[in-house]
Amino acid sequence: MNFATKVLHGTSCFDPVTGASSVPIYQASTFHQADLDRPGTFDYARSGNPTRQALEEAIACLEGGERGFAFASGMAAISSVFMLFSAGDHVVVAEDVYGGTFRFLTRVLSRMGITVTFVDASRTEEVRAAITPATKGIYLETPSNPTLKVTDLAAVSRIAKEHGLLVIVDNTFLTPYYQRPLELGADIVIHSATKFIGGHSDVVAGLAVTRDAALGEQLYFIQNGMGAILGVQDCWLVMRGLKTLKARLDVSTQTAGKIAHWLSAHPAVTRVYYTGLAGHPGRHIQEVQASGHGAVLSFDVGSRERAKALFDRVKLPIVAVSLGAVETILSYPAAMSHAAMPAAERQARGITDGLVRLSAGLEEADDLIADLQQALDQLPPLEHEHAIPTTKEAFTRA
């Protein structure tokens, strides 16, 4: 089946007991066991629930994996997957990962005796060079957040297999509609389902899928043991969002491409990051391993003062932490998604004080461009800027 059909009919398209077109919310913490010698499929909701199982089966189907898992947030999924490693292990990580991932790796995982080396994963040779005898895995985002670097998943997976390493890919930006890392050799794929899969800014959720059943059993043991599961009502919301993923992402991606091309010609913008632009260094790889460029782009306006002026003047996008929703969202990575990353680390990764991330929603593209134009046209000139106090406290530290 094609994706549009599979997302609706691949698994759990209706309740097999009642015929209901929507999988019910099984609001139960425990399940009666009719025979102690023959326990049922479900016993305690942390270990399994029919509503959660429906979502987990759906994402496994769409990613082409054996086991799916639903977690309480994207970070719950990420941190749980990293629990597959043990003290003394080493992991190679793409350098410009989401700020929450960076924070977990450097301030939590490091206390457990698991070491990390950050590399520019868009340079395959850097990944190979970072592997040591202690290395057990490679963790990637592609395109990366927020500078949209592209990693050759098939090439990195081949290197990993030479050394017996796990390959873990955060696929939040592209979703299984545009990119399926397991088919390119990855072992685990992760999503912040809060974003495009949920799609409506009304749920926080994380998903993970393993390529094989044995690895799935290991991750299930961690999920059940740590208990960071997704609640059943949130599972239902994610499944509802998943049904319209293709339709939403098609529109948002078309809009993002139009905005990216327009921004690249605006004199107030110093740089645009979007894999669909002809000058993007990873465009060819992106078009080989993915079927779309996605709805997220970033652009630099030169300084924090100009970025703040832009946020103050736009009328249509919401200024918020997150992406992948029906409404267009503007974010300021330096104080939002990557606030946990030290300033020097941000600068080294190209996350400047003038960088703005845009996640295109379902508004009319021309209306968004007109709004951006009136805001950008009023930006102060770069040569007249001066330092102003930070307002980091005004933003969530997510």
TISE-411167 format. One record per residue (C-alpha): residue in three letters; x, y, z. Coordinates in steps of 0.25 Angstrom, whole numbers, plus 5000, padded with zeros to 4 digits. Example, Ala and Ser with C-alpha at 12.3 -4.5 7.8 and 13.67 -1.06 7.14 Angstrom:
ALA504949825031;SER505549965029;
# end
This chain:
MET500050005000;ASN500450144998;PHE500650235010;ALA499350305009;THR498650175009;LYS499550105019;VAL499350225029;LEU497850195030;HIS497750045027;GLY499149985031;THR498749955045;SER497549975055;CYS496750055045;PHE495550015053;ASP495149945066;PRO495049795063;VAL494049775075;THR493049885072;GLY493449925058;ALA493650075063;SER494450155053;SER495350205064;VAL496150115074;PRO495450135087;ILE496150205099;TYR496350095109;GLN496350175122;ALA496850055131;SER498050045140;THR497849895142;PHE497249775135;HIS496449655140;GLN497149515139;ALA496149405136;ASP497149295138;LEU498449315146;ASP499049205138;ARG498749275125;PRO498949425127;GLY498349515117;THR499049605107;PHE498949725117;ASP499049725132;TYR499549855137;ALA499549985128;ARG500950025130;SER501349895123;GLY500249905112;ASN498949965108;PRO498049935096;THR498050085092;ARG499550105093;GLN499749965086;ALA498950025074;LEU499850145073;GLU501150065075;GLU500649965064;ALA500350075055;ILE501650145056;ALA502450015054;CYS501649985041;LEU501950125036;GLU503450125039;GLY503549975034;GLY504049925047;GLU503749805056;ARG503349885070;GLY502750015073;PHE502750085086;ALA502050215091;PHE502650295102;ALA502250415110;SER503050515102;GLY504150525091;MET505150535102;ALA504550415109;ALA504750335096;ILE506150385094;SER506650365108;SER506050225109;VAL506750185096;PHE508050225102;MET507850135113;LEU508150025104;PHE509650065106;SER510450035119;ALA511550095127;GLY512850095119;ASP512150105106;HIS512350215096;VAL511450285086;VAL511650365073;VAL510650475072;ALA510350575062;GLU510850715067;ASP509550795064;VAL508550715071;TYR507350775078;GLY507750845091;GLY506950755100;THR507750635094;PHE509050715096;ARG508650745111;PHE508250595114;LEU509550545108;THR510550645114;ARG509850665128;VAL509150535131;LEU509750415122;SER511150465126;ARG510850435140;MET510650285137;GLY511950265131;ILE511550275116;THR512350365108;VAL511950445095;THR512750505084;PHE512050605075;VAL512450615061;ASP511950675048;ALA511150555043;SER510950615030;ARG512450585028;THR512350435028;GLU513950425030;GLU513750495043;VAL512750395048;ARG513750285044;ALA514950355051;ALA514150365064;ILE513950225066;THR514750155077;PRO514850015083;ALA513850065093;THR512850115083;LYS511450045083;GLY510550135075;ILE510350255066;TYR509250355068;LEU508750445057;GLU507750555053;THR507550585038;PRO507250685035;SER507850745047;ASN507150835057;PRO507250955054;THR508350975043;LEU507750855034;LYS509050785032;VAL508850655024;THR509450525028;ASP509650405018;LEU508850305026;ALA509250185017;ALA510750225017;VAL510750235032;SER509950105034;ARG511050035026;ILE512150085035;ALA511350045047;LYS511149905042;GLU512649895040;HIS512849915055;GLY511549855060;LEU510949985065;LEU509550025067;VAL509050135058;ILE507950225064;VAL507250335056;ASP506350445061;ASN505350455049;THR504450565055;PHE504650665044;LEU504250575032;THR503350465039;PRO503250325032;TYR502450395021;TYR503750465015;GLN504850375021;ARG504950235027;PRO506350215033;LEU506150075036;GLU506050045021;LEU507450115020;GLY508150025030;ALA507750095044;ASP507350005056;ILE506450105063;VAL505650225059;ILE505150325069;HIS504050435068;SER503650545076;ALA502150515072;THR501850655079;LYS502250715065;PHE501750665051;ILE501150535055;GLY500250595066;GLY500150725058;HIS499250805066;SER500050865077;ASP499150795087;VAL499950675092;VAL501350635096;ALA501850505092;GLY503050415087;LEU503150295079;ALA504250195076;VAL504250075066;THR505349965065;ARG505649895053;ASP505749755059;ALA504949685069;ALA506149655078;LEU506549795080;GLY505049825082;GLU505049735094;GLN506149805100;LEU505549945098;TYR504149885104;PHE504949845116;ILE505449985118;GLN504050045115;ASN503349955125;GLY504449975135;MET504550125135;GLY503050145132;ALA503150275124;ILE501950225116;LEU500950315108;GLY499550325114;VAL498450265107;GLN497650395103;ASP498950455098;CYS499150325090;TRP497750345084;LEU498150495080;VAL499450445073;MET498650345065;ARG497650445061;GLY498750535056;LEU499450425049;LYS498250405040;THR498450545034;LEU500050545034;LYS500150535019;ALA499150635015;ARG499750735025;LEU501150715022;ASP500950725007;VAL500350865009;SER501350905019;THR502550865011;GLN502050934999;THR501851065007;ALA503251045014;GLY503951035000;LYS503251154995;ILE503651235008;ALA505051185007;HIS505251234993;TRP504651364996;LEU505551385008;SER506751355001;ALA506551484992;HIS506151575003;PRO507251675007;ALA507051665022;VAL507351515022;THR508751475023;ARG508551325021;VAL507451225019;TYR507551075023;TYR506650985015;THR506950855008;GLY506050894996;LEU506951014992;ALA507850984980;GLY509051034988;HIS508950945000;PRO510150855001;GLY509250735005;ARG508150744995;HIS508650624986;ILE508750534998;GLN507350585003;GLU506750554990;VAL507350414990;GLN506950365004;ALA505650445006;SER504450474997;GLY504250625002;HIS504950735008;GLY504050765020;ALA503350885026;VAL504450935035;LEU505451045031;SER506351135038;PHE506851275034;ASP507851375040;VAL507551525041;GLY508951565047;SER508751585061;ARG507851565074;GLU507251715073;ARG506851685059;ALA506251555062;LYS505451615074;ALA504951725065;LEU504451615055;PHE503751545066;ASP503051675071;ARG502551705057;VAL502051575051;LYS500551555053;LEU500251415047;PRO501251315052;ILE501251285067;VAL502551305074;ALA502751185082;VAL503551055086;SER503150945076;LEU502950915062;GLY502150825052;ALA500750885055;VAL499550935047;GLU499951075051;THR501251135046;ILE502251145058;LEU503451235059;SER504551195069;TYR505751265074;PRO506751145076;ALA507751215084;ALA506751245096;MET505751135093;SER506150995087;HIS507651015089;ALA507651095102;ALA508250975109;MET509450985100;PRO510551075104;ALA510751195096;ALA512151155091;GLU511551025086;ARG510351085079;GLN511351185072;ALA512251065067;ARG510950995061;GLY510451125054;ILE509351145064;THR509551295064;ASP508851405072;GLY508151445059;LEU507651305055;VAL506151285054;ARG505451155052;LEU504151145044;SER503151025044;ALA502151055033;GLY500751025036;LEU499451015028;GLU499251165025;GLU499251225011;ALA500751235007;ASP500551375001;ASP499951425014;LEU501151375022;ILE502151435012;ALA501351575013;ASP501451565028;LEU502951535028;GLN503151645018;GLN502551755026;ALA503351705038;LEU504651685031;ASP504551825024;GLN504551895037;LEU505751825043;PRO506851925048;PRO508051935040;LEU509251845045;GLU510251955047;HIS509352025057;GLU509151915066;HIS509551915081;ALA509451805092;ILE508151795099;PRO507851715112;THR507451565110;THR506051525111;LYS506351375113;GLU505351375125;ALA504251405115;PHE504351275108;THR504151135113;ARG505351055116;ALA504950935108;
# end
